[in-house]
């Protein structure tokens, strides 16, 4: 069982434990998403190199911000932010990486798939947080969900265009 630090936060201990688990699961996915975006940023090739290079860096920046929000909320609830490389690699629910990927479209497909999985999970976190009586974590998940949907829109706009 994860250590829970004492807190004067009025949420019941059982709710805080559940939400810390939720936040750390989302943290693992957000860290993975950030790394996947940076991998695409570094390795994209093709005629749309520059705009995709910049777009993937924007996704990285957003995902990095989400990691900080998720980690800090877990700590605010008395938990530990569990963002080590070992834990992230064990816990991520996002699809795996391929080093064979270089074409812009391939990176767009992979990153949009990961963003869709992440967005769905964060939306489920909204409901879980609300049921636990934690509107603050629900609001945080709502904020991240909006951002994930925006990044997904940016990626899919490239995929929906004529070739």
ROSE-4610 file (N, C-alpha, C; in Angstrom, 1 decimal, always signed):
// ROSE-4610
residu = [X/X/X/X/X/X/X/X/X/X/X/X/X/X/X/X/X/X/X/X/X/X/X/X/X/X/X/X/X/X/X/X/X/X/X/X/X/X/X/X/X/X/X/X/X/X/X/X/X/X/X/X/X/X/X/X/X/X/X/X/X/X/X/X/X/X/X/X/X/X/X/X/X/X/X/X/X/X/X/X/X/X/X/X/X/X/X/X/X/X/X/X/X/X/X/X/X/X/X/X/X/X/X/X/X/X/X/X/X/X/X/X/X/X/X/X/X/X/X/X/X/X/X/X/X/X/X/X/X/X/X/X/X/X/X/X/X/X/X/X/X/X/X/X/X/X/X/X/X/X/X/X/X/X/X/X/X/X/X/X/X/X/X/X/X/X/X/X/X/X/X/X/X/X/X/X/X/X/X/X/X/X/X/X/X/X/X/X/X/X/X/X/X/X/X/X/X/X/X/X/X/X/X/X/X/X/X/X/X/X/X/X/X/X/X/X/X/X/X/X/X/X/X/X/X/X/X/X/X/X/X/X/X/X/X/X/X/X/X/X/X/X/X/X/X/X/X/X/X/X/X/X/X/X/X/X/X/X/X/X/X/X/X/X/X/X/X/X/X/X/X/X/X/X/X/X/X/X/X/X/X/X/X/X/X/X/X/X/X/X/X/X/X/X/X/X/X/X/X/X/X/X/X/X/X/X/X/X/X/X/X/X/X/X/X/X/X/X/X/X/X/X/X/X/X/X/X/X/X/X/X/X/X/X/X/X/X/X/X/X/X/X/X/X/X/X/X/X/X/X/X/X/X/X/X/X/X/X/X/X/X/X/X/X/X/X/X/X/X/X/X/X/X/X/X/X/X/X/X/X/X/X/X/X/X/X/X/X/X/X/X/X/X/X/X/X/X/X/X/X/X/X/X/X/X/X/X/X/X/X/X/X/X/X/X/X/X/X/X/X/X/X/X/X/X/X/X/X/X/X/X/X/X/X/X/X/X/X/X/X/X/X/X/X/X/X/X/X/X/X/X/X/X/X/X/X/X/X/X/X/X/X/X/X/X/X/X/X/X/X/X/X/X/X/X/X/X/X/X/X/X/X/X/X/X/X/X/X/X]
num = [1/1/1/2/2/2/3/3/3/4/4/4/5/5/5/6/6/6/7/7/7/8/8/8/9/9/9/10/10/10/11/11/11/12/12/12/13/13/13/14/14/14/15/15/15/16/16/16/17/17/17/18/18/18/19/19/19/20/20/20/21/21/21/22/22/22/23/23/23/24/24/24/25/25/25/26/26/26/27/27/27/28/28/28/29/29/29/30/30/30/31/31/31/32/32/32/33/33/33/34/34/34/35/35/35/36/36/36/37/37/37/38/38/38/39/39/39/40/40/40/41/41/41/42/42/42/43/43/43/44/44/44/45/45/45/46/46/46/47/47/47/48/48/48/49/49/49/50/50/50/51/51/51/52/52/52/53/53/53/54/54/54/55/55/55/56/56/56/57/57/57/58/58/58/59/59/59/60/60/60/61/61/61/62/62/62/63/63/63/64/64/64/65/65/65/66/66/66/67/67/67/68/68/68/69/69/69/70/70/70/71/71/71/72/72/72/73/73/73/74/74/74/75/75/75/76/76/76/77/77/77/78/78/78/79/79/79/80/80/80/81/81/81/82/82/82/83/83/83/84/84/84/85/85/85/86/86/86/87/87/87/88/88/88/89/89/89/90/90/90/91/91/91/92/92/92/93/93/93/94/94/94/95/95/95/96/96/96/97/97/97/98/98/98/99/99/99/100/100/100/101/101/101/102/102/102/103/103/103/104/104/104/105/105/105/106/106/106/107/107/107/108/108/108/109/109/109/110/110/110/111/111/111/112/112/112/113/113/113/114/114/114/115/115/115/116/116/116/117/117/117/118/118/118/119/119/119/120/120/120/121/121/121/122/122/122/123/123/123/124/124/124/125/125/125/126/126/126/127/127/127/128/128/128/129/129/129/130/130/130/131/131/131/132/132/132/133/133/133/134/134/134/135/135/135/136/136/136/137/137/137/138/138/138/139/139/139/140/140/140/141/141/141/142/142/142/143/143/143/144/144/144/145/145/145/146/146/146/147/147/147/148/148/148/149/149/149/150/150/150/151/151/151/152/152/152/153/153/153/154/154/154/155/155/155/156/156/156/157/157/157/158/158/158/159/159/159/160/160/160/161/161/161/162/162/162/163/163/163]
x = [+0.8/+0.0/+0.9/+0.5/+1.3/+1.2/+2.3/+2.4/+1.5/+0.8/-0.1/+0.4/+0.8/+1.3/+0.1/+0.2/-0.9/-1.2/-2.5/-3.0/-4.2/-4.4/-5.7/-6.7/-6.4/-7.4/-8.6/-9.8/-11.0/-11.5/-10.9/-11.4/-11.0/-11.9/-11.7/-10.4/-9.7/-8.5/-8.7/-9.8/-10.0/-10.2/-10.8/-10.9/-9.6/-8.8/-7.5/-6.6/-6.6/-5.9/-6.3/-7.6/-8.1/-7.6/-7.8/-7.4/-5.9/-5.1/-3.7/-3.3/-4.0/-3.7/-4.1/-5.3/-5.7/-4.7/-4.3/-3.4/-2.0/-1.5/-0.3/-0.4/-1.6/-1.8/-1.8/-2.4/-2.5/-1.1/-0.3/+1.0/+1.9/+1.8/+2.6/+2.3/+1.0/+0.7/+1.1/+1.0/+1.4/+2.9/+3.7/+5.1/+5.4/+4.8/+5.0/+4.6/+3.5/+3.0/+4.1/+4.6/+5.6/+6.8/+7.3/+8.5/+8.2/+7.0/+6.6/+6.6/+6.1/+6.0/+7.4/+8.3/+9.7/+10.4/+10.2/+10.8/+10.3/+9.1/+8.6/+9.2/+9.3/+9.9/+11.4/+12.1/+13.5/+13.7/+12.7/+13.0/+12.0/+11.1/+10.2/+11.0/+10.6/+11.2/+10.0/+10.4/+9.4/+9.1/+8.2/+8.0/+7.3/+6.7/+6.1/+6.9/+8.2/+9.1/+9.0/+9.1/+9.2/+7.9/+6.7/+5.5/+5.2/+5.6/+5.4/+6.4/+7.6/+8.7/+8.2/+7.6/+7.1/+5.9/+5.0/+3.8/+4.1/+5.0/+5.3/+6.0/+6.7/+7.3/+6.2/+5.1/+4.0/+3.3/+3.1/+2.5/+3.3/+4.6/+5.6/+5.4/+5.4/+5.3/+3.9/+2.9/+1.6/+1.6/+2.1/+2.1/+3.0/+4.1/+5.0/+4.2/+3.5/+2.7/+1.7/+1.0/+0.1/+0.7/+2.0/+2.7/+2.9/+3.2/+3.4/+2.1/+1.0/-0.3/-0.7/-0.6/-1.0/-0.1/+1.2/+2.1/+1.9/+1.7/+1.5/+0.2/-0.9/-2.1/-2.0/-1.3/-1.1/-0.4/+0.6/+1.3/+0.4/-0.4/-1.4/-2.3/-2.7/-3.6/-2.9/-1.6/-0.8/-0.1/-0.1/+0.6/+2.0/+2.6/+3.9/+3.7/+4.3/+4.3/+5.2/+4.6/+5.4/+5.7/+6.7/+7.1/+8.4/+8.9/+10.2/+10.1/+11.2/+11.2/+10.8/+11.2/+10.8/+9.3/+8.7/+7.3/+6.5/+6.9/+6.3/+6.3/+7.4/+7.5/+6.6/+6.4/+5.6/+4.1/+3.7/+2.3/+1.7/+2.4/+1.8/+0.8/-0.3/-1.4/-1.4/-0.4/-0.3/+0.4/+0.1/+0.7/+2.2/+2.9/+4.4/+5.0/+6.3/+7.0/+7.6/+8.0/+8.7/+9.8/+11.0/+12.2/+12.2/+11.4/+11.4/+10.6/+9.9/+9.0/+9.8/+9.6/+10.2/+9.3/+8.4/+7.5/+6.6/+6.3/+5.4/+4.1/+3.5/+2.2/+2.2/+3.3/+3.4/+3.5/+4.2/+4.3/+3.0/+2.3/+1.0/+0.0/+0.0/-0.9/-0.6/+0.6/+1.0/+0.7/+1.1/+0.9/-0.6/-1.4/-2.8/-3.5/-3.0/-3.6/-3.3/-2.1/-1.8/-2.6/-2.7/-3.5/-5.0/-5.5/-6.9/-7.0/-6.1/-6.1/-6.0/-5.1/-4.9/-6.1/-6.7/-7.9/-9.0/-9.2/-10.3/-10.1/-8.9/-8.6/-8.8/-8.4/-8.5/-10.0/-10.8/-12.3/-12.9/-12.4/-12.9/-12.5/-11.3/-10.9/-11.8/-12.4/-13.3/-14.5/-15.0/-16.2/-15.7/-14.6/-14.1/-13.8/-13.2/-13.0/-14.3/-15.2/-16.5/-17.2/-17.2/-17.8/-17.1/-15.8/-15.1/-15.2/-16.0/-16.2/-15.1/-14.2/-13.1/-13.2/-13.9/-14.2/-12.9/-11.9/-10.7/-9.9/-9.8/-9.2/-10.1/-11.4/-12.3/-12.0/-11.8/-11.6/-10.2/-9.2/-7.9/-8.0/-8.7/-8.9/-9.6/-10.6/-11.3/-10.4/-9.5/-8.6/-7.6/-7.1/-6.2/-6.9/-8.2/-9.0/-9.2/-9.5/-9.6/-8.3/-7.2/-5.9/-5.6/-5.8/-5.6/-6.4/-7.7/-8.6/-8.1/-7.5/-7.0/-5.8/-4.9/-3.7/-4.1/-5.1/-5.5/-6.1/-6.9/-7.4/-6.3/-5.2/-4.1/-3.5/-3.3/-2.7/-3.6/-4.8/-5.8/-6.0/-5.9/-6.1/-5.1/-3.9/-2.9/-3.3/-3.9/-4.3/-5.5/-6.4/-7.6/-7.5/-6.3/-6.1/-5.9/-6.1/-5.8/-4.3/-3.9/-2.5/-1.8]
y = [-1.2/+0.0/+1.2/+2.2/+3.4/+4.2/+4.8/+5.7/+6.9/+7.2/+8.4/+9.3/+10.5/+11.5/+12.1/+12.5/+13.2/+14.5/+14.8/+16.1/+16.5/+17.8/+18.4/+18.5/+18.0/+17.9/+17.2/+17.7/+17.1/+15.9/+15.6/+14.4/+13.1/+12.2/+10.9/+10.3/+9.6/+8.9/+7.9/+7.2/+6.2/+6.9/+8.1/+8.8/+9.3/+9.8/+10.3/+9.2/+8.0/+6.9/+6.5/+6.5/+6.1/+7.2/+8.4/+9.5/+9.6/+9.3/+9.3/+8.2/+7.1/+6.0/+6.4/+7.0/+7.5/+8.5/+9.5/+10.5/+9.9/+8.9/+8.3/+7.5/+6.9/+6.2/+7.2/+8.3/+9.3/+9.9/+10.0/+10.6/+9.7/+8.4/+7.5/+7.6/+7.7/+7.9/+9.3/+10.3/+11.7/+11.7/+11.1/+11.1/+10.3/+9.2/+8.4/+9.2/+9.9/+10.7/+11.8/+12.5/+13.5/+13.0/+11.8/+11.2/+10.8/+10.3/+9.9/+11.1/+12.2/+13.4/+13.9/+13.9/+14.3/+13.4/+12.1/+11.1/+11.5/+11.8/+12.2/+13.5/+14.4/+15.7/+15.5/+14.7/+14.5/+13.8/+12.9/+11.9/+12.0/+13.0/+13.1/+13.5/+12.9/+13.2/+13.4/+14.1/+14.2/+15.7/+15.9/+17.2/+18.2/+17.6/+18.5/+18.5/+18.3/+18.2/+19.4/+20.6/+21.7/+21.9/+22.0/+22.2/+21.0/+19.8/+18.6/+18.7/+19.0/+19.2/+20.1/+21.3/+22.2/+21.7/+21.1/+20.6/+19.5/+18.6/+17.6/+18.2/+19.3/+19.9/+20.6/+21.1/+21.7/+20.6/+19.4/+18.3/+17.9/+17.9/+17.6/+18.6/+19.9/+21.0/+20.8/+20.6/+20.4/+19.2/+18.1/+16.8/+17.0/+17.8/+18.0/+18.8/+19.8/+20.6/+19.7/+18.8/+17.9/+17.0/+16.6/+15.7/+16.5/+17.7/+18.5/+18.7/+19.0/+19.1/+17.9/+16.7/+15.5/+15.1/+15.2/+14.9/+15.8/+17.1/+18.0/+17.7/+17.3/+17.0/+15.8/+14.8/+13.5/+13.9/+14.8/+15.2/+16.0/+16.9/+17.7/+16.8/+15.7/+14.8/+13.9/+14.1/+13.3/+12.1/+12.0/+10.9/+11.2/+10.3/+10.5/+10.5/+11.4/+11.4/+10.3/+9.4/+8.2/+8.3/+9.1/+9.3/+8.8/+7.8/+7.2/+6.5/+6.4/+5.7/+4.3/+3.6/+2.2/+2.1/+2.9/+2.9/+3.3/+4.3/+4.7/+3.6/+2.9/+1.8/+0.6/+0.4/-0.7/-0.4/+0.9/+1.3/+1.9/+2.4/+3.1/+2.2/+2.8/+2.1/+2.5/+3.3/+3.8/+2.8/+2.8/+1.9/+2.1/+1.0/+1.0/+1.9/+2.0/+2.8/+1.9/+2.6/+1.9/+2.9/+2.4/+3.2/+3.2/+2.4/+2.3/+3.5/+4.2/+5.3/+6.5/+7.1/+8.4/+9.3/+8.7/+9.5/+10.3/+11.5/+12.4/+11.7/+11.1/+10.5/+9.4/+8.6/+7.5/+8.0/+9.1/+9.7/+10.3/+10.9/+11.5/+10.4/+9.3/+8.2/+7.7/+7.4/+6.9/+7.8/+9.1/+10.0/+10.3/+10.4/+10.6/+9.4/+8.2/+7.1/+7.2/+7.5/+7.7/+8.8/+9.9/+11.0/+10.6/+9.8/+9.4/+8.5/+7.5/+6.7/+7.5/+8.4/+9.3/+10.1/+10.7/+11.6/+10.8/+9.6/+8.7/+8.4/+8.1/+7.8/+9.0/+10.1/+11.3/+11.7/+11.5/+11.7/+10.8/+9.5/+8.6/+9.1/+9.7/+10.3/+11.4/+12.1/+13.2/+12.5/+11.5/+10.8/+10.2/+9.5/+8.9/+9.9/+11.0/+12.1/+12.7/+12.9/+13.5/+12.6/+11.3/+10.3/+10.2/+10.5/+10.5/+11.8/+12.7/+14.0/+15.0/+14.8/+15.7/+16.5/+17.6/+18.4/+19.0/+19.2/+19.8/+18.9/+17.6/+16.7/+16.5/+16.5/+16.4/+17.6/+18.8/+20.0/+19.9/+19.4/+19.2/+18.2/+17.1/+16.2/+16.8/+17.7/+18.4/+19.3/+20.0/+20.9/+20.1/+19.0/+18.2/+17.5/+17.1/+16.5/+17.5/+18.8/+19.8/+20.0/+20.0/+20.2/+19.0/+17.8/+16.6/+16.6/+16.9/+17.0/+18.0/+19.1/+20.2/+19.7/+19.0/+18.5/+17.4/+16.5/+15.5/+16.1/+17.2/+17.9/+18.4/+19.0/+19.5/+18.4/+17.2/+16.1/+15.5/+15.3/+14.7/+15.7/+17.0/+17.9/+17.5/+17.1/+16.7/+15.4/+14.5/+13.2/+13.2/+14.2/+14.3/+15.1/+15.6/+16.4/+15.4/+15.9/+15.1/+14.9/+13.8/+13.5/+14.2]
z = [+0.0/+0.0/+0.0/-0.8/-0.9/+0.4/+0.7/+1.9/+1.7/+2.7/+2.7/+3.8/+3.4/+4.4/+5.1/+6.4/+7.1/+6.3/+6.3/+5.7/+6.4/+6.5/+7.0/+5.9/+4.7/+3.6/+4.1/+3.9/+4.4/+3.6/+2.5/+1.8/+2.6/+2.7/+3.4/+2.9/+3.8/+3.5/+2.3/+2.4/+1.3/-0.1/-0.1/-1.4/-1.8/-0.9/-1.2/-1.8/-1.2/-1.7/-3.1/-3.3/-4.7/-5.7/-5.3/-6.3/-6.5/-5.5/-5.7/-6.7/-6.6/-7.6/-9.0/-9.1/-10.4/-11.0/-10.1/-10.6/-11.0/-10.3/-10.7/-11.9/-12.2/-13.4/-14.6/-14.4/-15.5/-15.7/-14.6/-14.6/-15.5/-15.3/-16.1/-17.6/-17.9/-19.3/-19.9/-19.1/-19.5/-19.8/-18.9/-19.1/-20.4/-20.6/-21.8/-23.0/-23.0/-24.1/-24.4/-23.4/-23.6/-24.3/-23.8/-24.4/-25.9/-26.1/-27.5/-28.4/-27.9/-28.7/-29.0/-28.0/-28.2/-29.2/-29.1/-30.0/-31.5/-31.6/-33.0/-33.4/-32.5/-32.8/-33.3/-32.7/-33.1/-34.4/-34.7/-35.8/-37.0/-37.0/-38.1/-39.4/-40.5/-41.8/-42.8/-43.9/-45.0/-45.4/-46.3/-46.9/-45.8/-44.8/-43.8/-42.5/-42.7/-41.5/-40.6/-41.0/-40.1/-39.3/-40.0/-39.2/-38.2/-38.6/-37.7/-36.6/-36.9/-35.9/-34.8/-35.2/-34.2/-33.5/-34.2/-33.6/-32.6/-32.9/-31.9/-30.7/-30.8/-29.7/-28.8/-29.5/-28.8/-27.9/-28.5/-27.8/-26.6/-26.8/-25.7/-24.6/-24.9/-23.9/-23.1/-23.8/-23.2/-22.2/-22.7/-21.9/-20.7/-20.9/-19.7/-18.7/-19.1/-18.2/-17.4/-18.2/-17.5/-16.5/-16.8/-15.8/-14.5/-14.6/-13.4/-12.6/-13.3/-12.6/-11.9/-12.6/-12.0/-10.8/-11.0/-9.9/-8.7/-8.9/-7.7/-7.1/-7.8/-7.2/-6.3/-6.8/-6.0/-4.7/-4.7/-3.5/-2.6/-3.2/-2.4/-1.6/-2.1/-1.4/-0.4/-0.2/+0.8/+0.2/-1.1/-1.8/-2.2/-3.0/-3.6/-5.1/-5.8/-7.3/-7.7/-8.4/-8.8/-10.3/-10.6/-12.0/-12.4/-11.8/-12.2/-13.5/-14.2/-15.5/-15.4/-14.3/-14.1/-13.9/-13.1/-12.9/-14.1/-14.8/-16.0/-17.0/-17.2/-18.2/-17.8/-16.5/-16.0/-16.1/-15.9/-15.8/-17.0/-17.9/-19.1/-19.8/-20.1/-20.9/-22.3/-22.7/-24.1/-25.0/-26.3/-27.2/-27.2/-27.6/-27.6/-28.7/-28.6/-29.6/-30.7/-31.8/-32.9/-33.3/-33.3/-33.8/-35.3/-36.0/-37.4/-38.0/-37.2/-37.7/-38.0/-39.2/-39.5/-40.3/-41.1/-41.9/-41.0/-41.4/-40.6/-40.3/-41.4/-41.2/-40.2/-40.2/-39.2/-37.8/-37.6/-36.3/-35.9/-36.8/-36.5/-36.1/-36.8/-36.5/-35.1/-34.8/-33.5/-32.3/-32.5/-31.4/-31.2/-32.3/-32.2/-31.5/-31.7/-31.0/-29.5/-29.2/-27.8/-27.1/-27.8/-27.3/-27.1/-28.0/-27.8/-26.6/-26.4/-25.2/-24.0/-23.9/-22.8/-22.5/-23.5/-23.3/-22.8/-23.3/-22.8/-21.3/-20.9/-19.5/-18.6/-19.1/-18.3/-18.1/-19.1/-19.0/-18.0/-17.9/-16.9/-15.5/-15.4/-14.2/-13.7/-14.6/-14.2/-13.4/-13.9/-13.2/-11.9/-11.9/-10.7/-9.6/-10.0/-9.0/-8.4/-9.3/-8.9/-7.9/-8.2/-7.3/-6.0/-6.0/-4.7/-3.9/-4.5/-3.8/-4.0/-5.0/-5.2/-6.5/-6.3/-7.5/-8.0/-7.2/-7.6/-8.6/-8.2/-9.2/-10.4/-10.3/-11.4/-12.4/-11.8/-12.6/-13.3/-12.5/-13.1/-14.3/-14.2/-15.3/-16.4/-16.1/-17.2/-17.9/-17.2/-17.9/-18.8/-18.3/-19.1/-20.3/-20.1/-21.2/-22.3/-21.9/-23.0/-23.8/-23.0/-23.7/-24.6/-24.1/-24.9/-26.1/-26.0/-27.2/-28.2/-27.7/-28.6/-29.4/-28.6/-29.3/-30.3/-29.9/-30.8/-32.1/-32.0/-33.1/-34.0/-33.4/-34.2/-35.0/-34.4/-35.1/-36.2/-35.8/-36.8/-38.0/-37.8/-38.9/-40.0/-39.7/-40.7/-41.3/-40.6/-41.1/-41.9/-41.7/-42.5/-43.8/-44.0/-45.3/-46.4/-47.6/-48.8/-48.9/-49.4/-49.5/-50.5]
